[in-house]
């Protein structure tokens, strides 16, 4: 049997555990898996691009579990009342190929993206960082805010979005989270000025320069989340050129990340090296650090593993017959016999 987690199930899981707890625990799962990087079969995601967006398949596996996520990115969807990003995924047993988990991954991806951002910042930002600018206040922004407050202790978050109502939405949604002071800025420059950490999470599929060189101050940590497909960036090239750049999986980031603007031999460090301690998160306190995050399949593997463990512990979701369970595994045709069909209908 396969455990099935739909959107209401996943929402119940997060509400039951509490979002801060889910973010912290998922970050631990992601850290554990990055620290055993060499255990995984890895590849850049398989992407089908169209003028309006992208549809991607993201697989990762080790000797025990195989995971994949189907995800899209269509920035104009909100004009039609649809989400920009929608996803689902599965986890399977490597020894048998049997599916163990089928789950929604739209809400799950929001949690894992924020958990990954805060985890990277824990290694890369200056100690005692307390202020952050959050540029782009759409669907991912609340999760980023809670993650950085929970995992790094961020106390002040300056918000900017070209749609002021998006910033007001964020403040309204997080009014129940104590310990965060939100300020709506009138411009990107105002939001960024003096911030310890700058997170950019915008949606437009375009070569954009949300951050320009004159905005960047010594010691800042930049968390670039929105530039996550070919032809989509958020940072001026000069910023990337002068920063200490950490990526998730270089072959994928060269195609989709901020470093798509750079020569193929521009220096980068893969995050697994930082997580295991073989490379520093930053080299000095004045250095500008950049986590060029595009999302990688190991993070989805970690997220699905976390969801499966917690769903089992809390008895959330349902067991479904996603694949046949036959008395004679050589007789698939038996499913088409009338008496078998009637029995299956009664079970449903």
C-alpha positions as CSV (number, residue, x, y, z in Angstrom):
1,X,0.0,0.0,0.0
2,X,1.0,3.6,-0.7
3,X,0.5,6.5,1.8
4,X,-1.3,9.3,0.0
5,X,-1.0,12.9,1.3
6,X,-3.2,15.4,-0.4
7,X,-3.3,19.2,0.2
8,X,-5.6,19.1,3.3
9,X,-3.5,16.3,4.8
10,X,-0.3,18.3,4.3
11,X,-1.9,21.4,5.8
12,X,-3.1,19.4,8.7
13,X,0.5,18.0,9.2
14,X,2.0,21.5,9.3
15,X,-0.7,22.9,11.5
16,X,-0.4,20.0,13.9
17,X,3.4,20.2,14.2
18,X,3.5,24.0,13.8
19,X,5.2,25.8,10.9
20,X,8.4,26.8,12.9
21,X,8.8,23.2,14.1
22,X,8.4,21.8,10.5
23,X,10.9,24.3,9.2
24,X,13.5,23.4,11.8
25,X,13.0,19.7,11.5
26,X,13.0,19.7,7.7
27,X,16.2,21.8,7.7
28,X,17.7,19.0,9.8
29,X,16.7,16.4,7.3
30,X,18.1,18.5,4.4
31,X,21.4,19.0,6.3
32,X,21.7,15.3,7.0
33,X,21.2,14.4,3.3
34,X,23.6,17.1,2.0
35,X,26.2,15.8,4.5
36,X,26.0,12.4,2.7
37,X,26.2,13.9,-0.8
38,X,28.2,11.0,-2.3
39,X,25.4,8.5,-1.4
40,X,23.1,9.9,-4.0
41,X,22.6,9.5,-7.7
42,X,22.3,13.0,-9.0
43,X,21.3,14.8,-12.2
44,X,20.1,18.3,-13.2
45,X,16.4,18.4,-13.5
46,X,14.7,17.6,-16.7
47,X,12.9,20.7,-18.0
48,X,10.4,21.4,-20.7
49,X,10.3,25.2,-21.4
50,X,7.6,27.2,-23.1
51,X,7.2,30.9,-23.7
52,X,5.0,31.1,-20.6
53,X,6.9,28.9,-18.1
54,X,8.5,25.6,-17.4
55,X,7.5,22.1,-16.3
56,X,10.2,20.1,-14.6
57,X,10.9,16.6,-13.3
58,X,13.4,16.4,-10.4
59,X,14.7,12.9,-9.4
60,X,17.2,11.8,-6.7
61,X,17.9,8.5,-5.1
62,X,20.3,6.6,-2.8
63,X,20.6,2.9,-2.1
64,X,17.3,2.9,-0.2
65,X,14.8,5.4,-1.6
66,X,14.0,6.9,-4.9
67,X,12.3,10.3,-5.0
68,X,10.9,12.6,-7.8
69,X,9.0,15.8,-7.9
70,X,6.9,17.2,-10.8
71,X,6.8,21.0,-10.6
72,X,5.9,23.9,-12.9
73,X,6.8,27.6,-12.9
74,X,4.3,29.9,-14.8
75,X,4.6,33.5,-13.6
76,X,1.4,34.6,-15.4
77,X,-0.8,32.0,-13.7
78,X,-1.9,34.4,-11.0
79,X,-3.7,36.5,-13.6
80,X,-6.0,33.4,-14.1
81,X,-6.4,32.7,-10.4
82,X,-3.8,29.9,-10.4
83,X,-0.6,29.4,-8.5
84,X,2.7,30.2,-10.1
85,X,4.2,27.0,-8.8
86,X,2.3,23.7,-8.4
87,X,3.9,20.3,-7.6
88,X,3.5,16.7,-6.5
89,X,6.0,13.9,-5.8
90,X,6.6,10.4,-4.8
91,X,8.9,8.2,-2.8
92,X,9.6,4.6,-3.6
93,X,11.6,1.6,-2.2
94,X,14.7,1.1,-4.3
95,X,14.9,-2.7,-3.7
96,X,11.4,-3.4,-5.0
97,X,10.3,-0.3,-6.9
98,X,7.2,-0.2,-4.8
99,X,5.8,3.3,-4.2
100,X,5.7,4.2,-0.6
101,X,4.4,7.8,-0.7
102,X,2.4,9.9,-3.1
103,X,2.2,13.5,-1.9
104,X,1.3,17.0,-2.8
105,X,4.4,19.2,-3.0
106,X,3.2,22.7,-3.6
107,X,3.0,23.5,0.1
108,X,5.8,21.1,0.9
109,X,8.1,22.9,-1.6
110,X,7.4,26.2,0.0
111,X,8.5,24.8,3.4
112,X,11.6,23.0,2.0
113,X,12.7,26.1,0.0
114,X,12.5,28.3,3.1
115,X,14.2,25.7,5.3
116,X,17.0,25.4,2.7
117,X,17.5,29.2,2.6
118,X,17.7,29.5,6.3
119,X,20.0,26.5,6.6
120,X,22.4,27.9,4.1
121,X,22.3,31.3,5.8
122,X,23.1,29.6,9.2
123,X,26.5,28.7,7.6
124,X,27.0,31.8,5.4
125,X,25.6,34.9,7.2
126,X,27.5,36.8,9.8
127,X,26.9,35.7,13.3
128,X,24.3,37.6,15.2
129,X,22.5,38.7,12.0
130,X,19.2,40.2,13.1
131,X,17.8,42.2,10.1
132,X,16.7,41.0,6.7
133,X,15.3,42.6,3.5
134,X,12.7,40.4,1.8
135,X,12.2,41.5,-1.8
136,X,9.2,39.9,-3.4
137,X,6.3,39.2,-1.1
138,X,4.3,36.5,-3.0
139,X,3.5,32.9,-2.0
140,X,7.0,32.0,-0.7
141,X,7.6,35.1,1.4
142,X,5.8,34.1,4.6
143,X,7.7,30.9,4.7
144,X,11.0,32.7,4.3
145,X,10.2,35.1,7.0
146,X,9.2,32.4,9.5
147,X,12.2,30.3,8.6
148,X,14.8,33.1,9.1
149,X,13.1,34.1,12.4
150,X,13.0,30.6,13.7
151,X,16.4,29.3,12.5
152,X,18.6,32.4,12.6
153,X,16.7,34.7,15.1
154,X,15.9,37.5,12.6
155,X,14.0,40.2,14.4
156,X,13.4,42.9,11.7
157,X,12.3,42.2,8.2
158,X,11.9,45.0,5.7
159,X,9.5,44.2,2.9
160,X,9.3,45.4,-0.7
161,X,7.1,44.3,-3.5
162,X,5.9,46.3,-6.6
163,X,2.4,45.3,-5.3
164,X,2.1,46.9,-1.9
165,X,-0.9,44.7,-1.2
166,X,1.4,41.7,-1.3
167,X,3.5,43.1,1.6
168,X,0.3,44.0,3.5
169,X,-0.9,40.4,2.9
170,X,2.3,39.0,4.4
171,X,2.0,41.2,7.5
172,X,-1.6,40.2,8.0
173,X,-0.8,36.5,7.6
174,X,2.1,36.7,10.1
175,X,0.4,38.9,12.7
176,X,0.2,35.9,15.0
177,X,4.0,35.3,15.0
178,X,5.6,37.3,17.8
179,X,9.2,38.6,17.7
180,X,9.3,39.9,14.2
181,X,9.1,43.6,13.4
182,X,7.9,44.2,9.8
183,X,8.5,47.4,7.9
184,X,7.2,48.1,4.4
185,X,9.8,49.9,2.4
186,X,9.2,52.3,-0.5
187,X,11.9,50.9,-2.7
188,X,14.3,48.0,-3.0
189,X,17.2,50.3,-2.0
190,X,15.3,51.4,1.2
191,X,14.6,47.8,2.1
192,X,18.2,46.6,1.6
193,X,20.0,49.5,3.3
194,X,21.8,48.2,6.4
195,X,20.3,44.7,6.2
196,X,22.4,41.8,7.4
197,X,20.6,39.4,4.9
198,X,18.8,40.1,1.7
199,X,16.4,37.6,0.2
200,X,15.1,38.0,-3.3
201,X,12.1,35.8,-4.3
202,X,10.5,37.4,-7.3
203,X,8.6,35.6,-10.0
204,X,9.0,37.2,-13.4
205,X,10.7,35.1,-16.0
206,X,13.2,37.7,-17.2
207,X,16.8,38.8,-16.9
208,X,16.2,41.3,-14.1
209,X,18.5,43.3,-11.8
210,X,16.5,43.5,-8.6
211,X,19.7,44.2,-6.7
212,X,22.3,46.5,-8.2
213,X,26.0,46.9,-7.0
214,X,25.5,50.2,-5.2
215,X,22.9,48.6,-2.9
216,X,25.4,45.9,-1.6
217,X,27.2,46.6,1.7
218,X,30.3,44.7,3.0
219,X,29.4,41.5,5.0
220,X,25.9,41.1,3.5
221,X,24.5,37.6,2.9
222,X,22.4,37.4,-0.3
223,X,19.8,34.6,-0.6
224,X,18.8,34.6,-4.3
225,X,15.8,32.4,-4.6
226,X,13.8,33.7,-7.6
227,X,16.3,33.2,-10.4
228,X,15.6,29.5,-11.0
229,X,15.4,28.9,-14.7
230,X,17.2,29.8,-17.9
231,X,16.6,33.5,-18.8
232,X,15.6,34.4,-15.3
233,X,17.9,36.3,-12.9
234,X,17.6,38.8,-10.0
235,X,21.1,40.1,-9.4
236,X,23.3,42.4,-11.4
237,X,26.2,40.5,-12.9
238,X,28.8,42.6,-11.0
239,X,27.3,41.5,-7.7
240,X,27.7,37.8,-8.6
241,X,31.2,38.4,-9.9
242,X,32.4,39.9,-6.6
243,X,30.6,37.6,-4.2
244,X,31.5,34.3,-2.5
245,X,29.1,32.1,-4.4
246,X,27.6,28.8,-3.0
247,X,25.3,26.7,-5.2
248,X,23.4,23.5,-4.7
249,X,24.5,21.5,-7.8
250,X,26.8,23.3,-10.1
251,X,25.7,21.6,-13.4
252,X,22.1,22.7,-12.8
253,X,23.0,26.2,-11.4
254,X,25.1,27.0,-14.5
255,X,21.9,26.7,-16.5
256,X,19.3,28.1,-14.2
257,X,21.0,30.2,-11.4
258,X,22.4,33.6,-11.1
259,X,25.7,32.1,-12.3
260,X,24.2,31.6,-15.8
261,X,25.4,35.1,-16.4
262,X,29.0,34.2,-15.6
263,X,31.8,32.4,-17.5
264,X,31.7,28.6,-17.2
265,X,34.8,28.6,-15.0
266,X,33.7,31.3,-12.6
267,X,34.4,30.1,-9.0
268,X,31.6,28.5,-7.0
269,X,31.4,26.2,-4.0
270,X,28.7,23.4,-3.8
271,X,26.7,23.6,-0.6
272,X,27.4,20.0,0.5
273,X,31.0,21.0,1.1
274,X,29.9,23.8,3.4
275,X,27.5,21.4,5.2
276,X,30.2,18.8,5.8
277,X,32.8,21.4,6.8
278,X,35.3,21.0,3.9
279,X,34.6,24.5,2.7
280,X,33.7,27.7,4.7
281,X,30.4,29.4,4.5
282,X,32.3,32.7,4.3
283,X,36.0,33.6,4.4
284,X,35.8,36.8,6.4
285,X,33.3,39.2,8.0
286,X,33.5,41.8,5.3
287,X,32.9,39.3,2.5
288,X,29.6,39.4,0.5
289,X,28.2,35.9,0.4
290,X,25.6,34.6,-2.1
291,X,23.5,31.5,-1.9
292,X,22.5,31.0,-5.5
293,X,19.5,28.8,-4.8
294,X,17.6,27.2,-7.7
295,X,16.2,24.2,-5.7
296,X,17.8,20.7,-6.0
297,X,16.2,17.3,-6.0
298,X,18.0,16.1,-2.9
299,X,16.1,18.8,-1.0
300,X,12.8,17.2,-2.3
301,X,14.1,13.8,-1.3
302,X,14.6,15.2,2.2
303,X,11.2,16.8,2.2
304,X,9.4,13.7,1.1
305,X,11.3,11.6,3.6
306,X,10.3,14.1,6.3
307,X,6.6,14.1,5.3
308,X,6.5,10.3,5.2
309,X,8.0,10.0,8.7
310,X,5.7,12.7,10.3
311,X,2.6,11.4,8.5
312,X,3.2,7.9,9.9
313,X,3.8,9.3,13.4
314,X,0.7,11.4,13.3
315,X,-1.4,8.9,11.3
316,X,-2.1,11.5,8.6
317,X,-3.1,10.5,5.1
318,X,-4.6,7.3,3.8
319,X,-3.4,4.0,2.4
320,X,-4.2,3.6,-1.3
321,X,-3.8,0.9,-3.9
322,X,-1.6,2.8,-6.3
323,X,-0.3,-0.4,-7.9
324,X,-1.9,-3.8,-8.1
325,X,-1.5,-6.3,-5.2
326,X,-2.2,-9.7,-6.8
327,X,-2.5,-13.3,-5.5
328,X,-0.5,-14.3,-8.6
329,X,1.9,-11.6,-9.6
330,X,2.2,-13.1,-13.0
331,X,-1.5,-12.7,-13.7
332,X,-2.2,-9.0,-14.2
333,X,-5.1,-9.9,-16.5
334,X,-7.0,-11.2,-13.5
335,X,-7.8,-7.6,-12.6
336,X,-10.1,-7.5,-15.7
337,X,-12.2,-10.5,-14.6
338,X,-15.7,-9.4,-13.7
339,X,-15.7,-10.9,-10.1
340,X,-12.3,-9.1,-9.4
341,X,-13.6,-5.8,-10.7
342,X,-16.7,-6.1,-8.5
343,X,-14.6,-6.9,-5.4
344,X,-12.3,-3.9,-6.1
345,X,-15.3,-1.6,-6.5
346,X,-16.7,-2.8,-3.1
347,X,-13.3,-2.1,-1.5
348,X,-13.2,1.4,-2.9
